Amino acid sequence: MVGITPLEAWIRRKAGIGPESTGEGFAQALAAYQLQSLNDTIAYARRNAPFYRRCLASLPEASLSTLADMARIPFTTAQDLSKNPSGFLAVSQDDIARIVTLRSSGSTGEAKRLFFTDQDLELTVDFFHHGMSTLVRSGQRVAVLLPGELPDSVGDLLVRGLGRMEVQAVAFGPVGDPGRTAEQIASFGAHCLVGIPTQLLAVARSPSGAAIGKGRIESVLLSTDYVPAAIARSLEEVWGCRVFTHYGTTETGLGGGVECAALDGYHLREADLYFEVVDDQTGQPCADGRLGEVVFTTLTRRGMPLIRYRTGDIARILPEACACGSALRRMERVRGRRNNAIHLGAGSDLTLAEMDEALFRLPDLLDYRVSISQGKGGRFRMVVEVQGTEGDGPSEPEVLRQLMEVEAIRAGIANGYLDISGLGVSTEGRWGTTGVAKRTIVTSDPMSLGHAG
Ligand SMILES: [Zn+2]
């Protein structure tokens, strides 16, 4: 028997939905709360944020009469945000407690800036408090392997949320030296770890990480846009723990949704965020069960409301009820990023997700990079660099065998439009930590491919 997600009771309290509303009644009550909050958000943003004053000028007051009316509201894109971040500010600069600057990897474009008031940050701490009660209980210890040095950084907010349920948490920071982090985890006596998939894999695959053995770490929470299943399985095998995934970005206010004990899709933070899935080409809403791009609207943020923000993440709403028995919707684990597929011609797309699933199955592999360029005659050249465990990485034939498991690579080579022109395995040192940046396939000539992540 799987326990019901603690997010349900929390969302009921925030949205004012009593225990008498169950099943369809709950869904209707939540929809009514969201509709009211969306109308409030649109009115607030239009009154206070220059970008929305301009972009929503022609909408009537209380513009939505049903949630389906959201389809008429224009999207907000990452480009809108990087072009003029302060155009989204809905309060005075003096009321901003924290600014997060995001530079997208490999892009020379302007950085996105996200503004949060104290009240906005409190909403995040509250979500972390209730969301983490899925994984840990009072008296336990959590090692947070995310940036936590600065006040109001993600690690700091998480530690504060956990403190409210009498869980002792320490933000050790992103993993620089996996062996040392493993020793810190062991001496702290952590029951739960929170971190980035490739970084936790490096900890688990270090000698000190493996020495922790099974049964001491009970749960791991992986937080990023895409969690390779091959990494989750490896962590389960090494530590005998349960691996949960969290979905959230800086734009969602760091928290977005978290899996319940059924480990089958995230329950979403629906009192603070309204999620939609839309066709990534046409922008039209997708029916539940259909894959599309995740779009969200903030319902409670004051500093910087976002309306129909396109995340670029590809996922779907699961149409079936969750095994935990909650009436909350579920979003399936994110499949990858829009525009992060490389078209190798002949209808064949290569995605980072497929590469991840093939390569992370190699037991001595810690991370990899792939870059693709297009030479004369349109032929694609692929260079793969693999980071192996210290002194003992996978062999080149092993890496090659896994690469050939990827359909787009196999077809590309067979049909003569792709070469693997370089393959290197490094087992010394370690690449710098990638932090929480979204991973992408690097193309040396994005223009000719048109699809660099
Ligand atoms: Zn559930």
Boltz pocket constraint, residues with backbone or C-beta under 6 A from the ligand:
constraints:
  - pocket:
      binder: B
      contacts: [[A, 3], [A, 4], [A, 5], [A, 260], [A, 261], [A, 262], [A, 265], [A, 267], [A, 322], [A, 323], [A, 324], [A, 325], [A, 326]]
      max_distance: 6.0
